[in-house]
């Protein structure tokens, strides 16, 4: 296809459209898949976080539960030995052994009802020490005493989780501590004092640190106010005691979880957090100490908040990795799709152009004044355009499914129609003049072209007929012929008027010569009379034809007649023009009047002579031809079928232009441009040749090439023996 047929802009537009149609859904699918993958990965992390929360919460409460149980056992032991509440008593040694064995208590203390320490065992850095009496302290002002001493039997007091304070100062190095207290009642129900266990908070935090180090999850522990009790960064912990504003509210979006009564999942810019409250008193929900301890718990802190964190960079790490792989694959695919898009764009552009052309062609056919119909190979009509309906008077419903015989008149033979369709089936382009009949019975002339349609494999699929109504042109030609006949009649009349006196005076002159015994003069006068009489016969026939008389068709043997006429015509040619003859032997007889054939040859040789300038050659030939729709008449357009004698005259003159050939048979149109001929010819020679040929059942074909000469073929029909024309032959007289 030429670039003009399909512009690069159309190809680019189609290619971009195709590319976007493929690329956009793929990218959308990629986005949806990544979103689903991210959502799934986030859900998997959330499930892991919540599971880890439950396990870690239980692990954190385990030492507290054990400490509460130990507190009850030690309180019972102290109640049975109230006299042993002194540093050197047996109870002190039992507490020391117990502290050394358990290893999770910094201190075990017995406080009197007044808050004064009566017994204290310290266990630090694997060393157990019973504090002497002079080092015992007054704890009456400490919250764990003031609140703990008011508990009922069996109740447990739980202090807040903070850094241990000794002598009014935060102990260094920092020692996270949680204090559990229970009132010791004597057998009579009297309050003997308060038993206090300092639970080593580092043991609790080590559980989180161990999980933090050995897991891809991060762990945080905060108090109800949001201060860190544990963070992988130690500088953030214990801000509430160290006057540091280090709370989880400093993490963008995380402060809101402090207001949530239960746990859940929260995603903030820093990552995804799963959190849960660990309830420490009897009024909290699960998980909590009351799950396993059947007593009332009074805690300074109602709960802790345990969090697990997945950092943003690792939250979607796997989905991002898969996204990168998919992106690379899709990018390669989209790059490879570019040439495919351009190939498709070209095909699509051609398809659209073909559709447009088909639409245009359809409109052209529908709106054309040409008669177009399409048939199957067996001539059943499948389509007819509106022009066929207008020209024939039949509706499309009446036409579809019928054959062209519907329009056939009786003016042409069955062989003519059969030949046309058969030649079209053999892939030949056939042009012919048809005489058709309308629905109302009137005739019209149609110049029709019939051709074959084939599929890609070359198989015949349809026959197409495209015709043009030439009735007006045919009528114009008939008028021209009548005009020529009228002119011929007038000329014949005038020539007869002139010949009358010539013949009369010639006859008188002949009689005078005979009376005077002038035989030589009489012989010459008789030749004049013979020519004049023959001219009178010719003029009579011309006059009869112009008046519509029927001429009897003669039977001629072509060879002798052509040779005889050639001898006469040779005398009219100048010396620089050679006239030669090429006659086929054994030619059939033709049904043409002698005078008509003489007129035809005379006009053709005269035209050939005038077309030659500066010397040349004229060839007169005759041969037998059998035509099966192989040629068309140049004047009537009829397809030629049958046996003919082709009598042709060729010259080596200048030939005709396309414009001249178009008007060659028009009356009074002359192609003679030589100055010596301008005004000397009437331009009716070829018109008379056409008329005389058609009057005798023949046809005319012109072959010409500008600058190389012209050949005019006159096809005369061959007569069969016993055809009713008579057995006689007319030969050259």
VENBEL-V826711 format. One record per residue. N is the residue number from 0. NEAR is the number of other ideal C-beta (glycine too) atoms within 8 Angstrom. Layout:
N|NEAR ; N|NEAR
This chain:
0|4 ; 1|5 ; 2|6 ; 3|4 ; 4|6 ; 5|11 ; 6|7 ; 7|6 ; 8|6 ; 9|11 ; 10|13 ; 11|9 ; 12|9 ; 13|14 ; 14|13 ; 15|10 ; 16|10 ; 17|12 ; 18|12 ; 19|8 ; 20|8 ; 21|10 ; 22|10 ; 23|8 ; 24|8 ; 25|11 ; 26|9 ; 27|8 ; 28|8 ; 29|12 ; 30|8 ; 31|8 ; 32|9 ; 33|12 ; 34|8 ; 35|8 ; 36|11 ; 37|10 ; 38|8 ; 39|9 ; 40|12 ; 41|12 ; 42|8 ; 43|8 ; 44|11 ; 45|11 ; 46|8 ; 47|9 ; 48|15 ; 49|12 ; 50|8 ; 51|13 ; 52|14 ; 53|10 ; 54|8 ; 55|14 ; 56|12 ; 57|9 ; 58|9 ; 59|15 ; 60|12 ; 61|8 ; 62|12 ; 63|15 ; 64|11 ; 65|9 ; 66|14 ; 67|14 ; 68|9 ; 69|12 ; 70|14 ; 71|12 ; 72|8 ; 73|13 ; 74|12 ; 75|8 ; 76|10 ; 77|15 ; 78|12 ; 79|6 ; 80|11 ; 81|9 ; 82|5 ; 83|9 ; 84|14 ; 85|9 ; 86|11 ; 87|5 ; 88|12 ; 89|7 ; 90|13 ; 91|14 ; 92|9 ; 93|9 ; 94|13 ; 95|13 ; 96|8 ; 97|11 ; 98|13 ; 99|9 ; 100|6 ; 101|8 ; 102|8 ; 103|9 ; 104|14 ; 105|11 ; 106|11 ; 107|15 ; 108|12 ; 109|16 ; 110|14 ; 111|10 ; 112|7 ; 113|5 ; 114|12 ; 115|11 ; 116|13 ; 117|10 ; 118|15 ; 119|13 ; 120|15 ; 121|9 ; 122|14 ; 123|5 ; 124|3 ; 125|3 ; 126|6 ; 127|9 ; 128|8 ; 129|13 ; 130|10 ; 131|7 ; 132|6 ; 133|4 ; 134|7 ; 135|12 ; 136|7 ; 137|7 ; 138|13 ; 139|9 ; 140|7 ; 141|8 ; 142|7 ; 143|12 ; 144|15 ; 145|10 ; 146|11 ; 147|13 ; 148|12 ; 149|5 ; 150|14 ; 151|6 ; 152|7 ; 153|8 ; 154|12 ; 155|16 ; 156|14 ; 157|15 ; 158|14 ; 159|8 ; 160|12 ; 161|10 ; 162|11 ; 163|12 ; 164|8 ; 165|6 ; 166|5 ; 167|4 ; 168|6 ; 169|9 ; 170|10 ; 171|4 ; 172|4 ; 173|9 ; 174|11 ; 175|15 ; 176|14 ; 177|14 ; 178|12 ; 179|15 ; 180|16 ; 181|15 ; 182|15 ; 183|13 ; 184|9 ; 185|10 ; 186|4 ; 187|4 ; 188|6 ; 189|6 ; 190|9 ; 191|11 ; 192|13 ; 193|12 ; 194|16 ; 195|16 ; 196|14 ; 197|13 ; 198|16 ; 199|12 ; 200|11 ; 201|8 ; 202|10 ; 203|15 ; 204|12 ; 205|8 ; 206|12 ; 207|13 ; 208|9 ; 209|8 ; 210|13 ; 211|11 ; 212|6 ; 213|5 ; 214|8 ; 215|4 ; 216|12 ; 217|9 ; 218|15 ; 219|12 ; 220|13 ; 221|13 ; 222|12 ; 223|9 ; 224|8 ; 225|11 ; 226|11 ; 227|14 ; 228|12 ; 229|10 ; 230|8 ; 231|5 ; 232|5 ; 233|5 ; 234|5 ; 235|9 ; 236|10 ; 237|13 ; 238|13 ; 239|8 ; 240|8 ; 241|7 ; 242|4 ; 243|7 ; 244|5 ; 245|10 ; 246|12 ; 247|13 ; 248|8 ; 249|6 ; 250|9 ; 251|6 ; 252|9 ; 253|12 ; 254|10 ; 255|8 ; 256|13 ; 257|11 ; 258|4 ; 259|9 ; 260|3 ; 261|7 ; 262|9 ; 263|8 ; 264|9 ; 265|11 ; 266|8 ; 267|11 ; 268|6 ; 269|10 ; 270|12 ; 271|15 ; 272|15 ; 273|14 ; 274|14 ; 275|13 ; 276|13 ; 277|13 ; 278|14 ; 279|14 ; 280|13 ; 281|7 ; 282|5 ; 283|11 ; 284|6 ; 285|5 ; 286|10 ; 287|13 ; 288|14 ; 289|11 ; 290|7 ; 291|5 ; 292|11 ; 293|3 ; 294|9 ; 295|9 ; 296|14 ; 297|11 ; 298|11 ; 299|7 ; 300|11 ; 301|9 ; 302|11 ; 303|14 ; 304|15 ; 305|15 ; 306|13 ; 307|15 ; 308|12 ; 309|13 ; 310|9 ; 311|9 ; 312|5 ; 313|8 ; 314|13 ; 315|9 ; 316|8 ; 317|7 ; 318|12 ; 319|8 ; 320|8 ; 321|10 ; 322|11 ; 323|8 ; 324|8 ; 325|11 ; 326|9 ; 327|8 ; 328|8 ; 329|11 ; 330|8 ; 331|8 ; 332|9 ; 333|11 ; 334|7 ; 335|8 ; 336|11 ; 337|9 ; 338|7 ; 339|8 ; 340|13 ; 341|10 ; 342|8 ; 343|11 ; 344|16 ; 345|12 ; 346|8 ; 347|11 ; 348|12 ; 349|10 ; 350|8 ; 351|10 ; 352|11 ; 353|8 ; 354|8 ; 355|8 ; 356|8 ; 357|8 ; 358|8 ; 359|8 ; 360|8 ; 361|8 ; 362|8 ; 363|8 ; 364|9 ; 365|8 ; 366|6 ; 367|9 ; 368|4 ; 369|9 ; 370|15 ; 371|15 ; 372|13 ; 373|12 ; 374|15 ; 375|8 ; 376|9 ; 377|5 ; 378|10 ; 379|9 ; 380|15 ; 381|8 ; 382|8 ; 383|11 ; 384|13 ; 385|7 ; 386|11 ; 387|13 ; 388|13 ; 389|6 ; 390|10 ; 391|13 ; 392|7 ; 393|10 ; 394|6 ; 395|8 ; 396|5 ; 397|8 ; 398|15 ; 399|10 ; 400|5 ; 401|9 ; 402|8 ; 403|12 ; 404|7 ; 405|11 ; 406|9 ; 407|10 ; 408|9 ; 409|4 ; 410|5 ; 411|9 ; 412|5 ; 413|5 ; 414|7 ; 415|11 ; 416|12 ; 417|8 ; 418|12 ; 419|13 ; 420|12 ; 421|8 ; 422|12 ; 423|14 ; 424|10 ; 425|7 ; 426|7 ; 427|8 ; 428|7 ; 429|12 ; 430|10 ; 431|14 ; 432|13 ; 433|10 ; 434|11 ; 435|12 ; 436|9 ; 437|12 ; 438|6 ; 439|5 ; 440|5 ; 441|6 ; 442|9 ; 443|10 ; 444|13 ; 445|13 ; 446|12 ; 447|13 ; 448|10 ; 449|14 ; 450|9 ; 451|12 ; 452|9 ; 453|9 ; 454|6 ; 455|3 ; 456|5 ; 457|5 ; 458|6 ; 459|10 ; 460|7 ; 461|11 ; 462|16 ; 463|12 ; 464|13 ; 465|9 ; 466|12 ; 467|10 ; 468|10 ; 469|11 ; 470|8 ; 471|7 ; 472|8 ; 473|9 ; 474|8 ; 475|8 ; 476|9 ; 477|8 ; 478|8 ; 479|11 ; 480|10 ; 481|8 ; 482|9 ; 483|13 ; 484|12 ; 485|9 ; 486|9 ; 487|12 ; 488|12 ; 489|8 ; 490|10 ; 491|13 ; 492|9 ; 493|8 ; 494|10 ; 495|12 ; 496|7 ; 497|8 ; 498|12 ; 499|8 ; 500|7 ; 501|10 ; 502|12 ; 503|8 ; 504|8 ; 505|12 ; 506|9 ; 507|8 ; 508|10 ; 509|12 ; 510|8 ; 511|8 ; 512|12 ; 513|10 ; 514|6 ; 515|6 ; 516|5 ; 517|8 ; 518|8 ; 519|6 ; 520|9 ; 521|11 ; 522|8 ; 523|8 ; 524|12 ; 525|9 ; 526|8 ; 527|10 ; 528|12 ; 529|8 ; 530|8 ; 531|12 ; 532|9 ; 533|8 ; 534|10 ; 535|11 ; 536|9 ; 537|10 ; 538|13 ; 539|10 ; 540|11 ; 541|12 ; 542|13 ; 543|9 ; 544|12 ; 545|11 ; 546|8 ; 547|4 ; 548|6 ; 549|3 ; 550|10 ; 551|5 ; 552|10 ; 553|9 ; 554|12 ; 555|14 ; 556|10 ; 557|14 ; 558|10 ; 559|9 ; 560|14 ; 561|14 ; 562|11 ; 563|9 ; 564|13 ; 565|11 ; 566|8 ; 567|8 ; 568|12 ; 569|8 ; 570|6 ; 571|8 ; 572|11 ; 573|5 ; 574|4 ; 575|6 ; 576|12 ; 577|6 ; 578|12 ; 579|8 ; 580|10 ; 581|8 ; 582|12 ; 583|8 ; 584|5 ; 585|3 ; 586|12 ; 587|8 ; 588|10 ; 589|12 ; 590|13 ; 591|12 ; 592|11 ; 593|10 ; 594|9 ; 595|12 ; 596|14 ; 597|9 ; 598|12 ; 599|13 ; 600|14 ; 601|10 ; 602|12 ; 603|13 ; 604|15 ; 605|10 ; 606|12 ; 607|14 ; 608|13 ; 609|10 ; 610|14 ; 611|13 ; 612|7 ; 613|5 ; 614|5 ; 615|12 ; 616|9 ; 617|17 ; 618|11 ; 619|15 ; 620|11 ; 621|14 ; 622|9 ; 623|11 ; 624|9 ; 625|7 ; 626|12 ; 627|7 ; 628|13 ; 629|5 ; 630|8 ; 631|10 ; 632|13 ; 633|8 ; 634|10 ; 635|7 ; 636|10 ; 637|9 ; 638|13 ; 639|13 ; 640|9 ; 641|8 ; 642|9 ; 643|14 ; 644|14 ; 645|12 ; 646|15 ; 647|12 ; 648|14 ; 649|12 ; 650|15 ; 651|9 ; 652|11 ; 653|7 ; 654|12 ; 655|11 ; 656|7 ; 657|6 ; 658|6 ; 659|9 ; 660|10 ; 661|6 ; 662|8 ; 663|12 ; 664|9 ; 665|9 ; 666|9 ; 667|7 ; 668|8 ; 669|8 ; 670|8 ; 671|10 ; 672|5 ; 673|8 ; 674|4 ; 675|5 ; 676|11 ; 677|8 ; 678|4 ; 679|6 ; 680|9 ; 681|6 ; 682|10 ; 683|10 ; 684|12 ; 685|12 ; 686|14 ; 687|11 ; 688|15 ; 689|11 ; 690|11 ; 691|11 ; 692|14 ; 693|11 ; 694|9 ; 695|13 ; 696|8 ; 697|12 ; 698|12 ; 699|16 ; 700|11 ; 701|12 ; 702|8 ; 703|10 ; 704|7 ; 705|8 ; 706|5 ; 707|6 ; 708|12 ; 709|13 ; 710|11 ; 711|15 ; 712|11 ; 713|14 ; 714|16 ; 715|16 ; 716|12 ; 717|12 ; 718|11 ; 719|5 ; 720|5 ; 721|4 ; 722|6 ; 723|4 ; 724|7 ; 725|5 ; 726|3 ; 727|5 ; 728|7 ; 729|9 ; 730|8 ; 731|7 ; 732|2
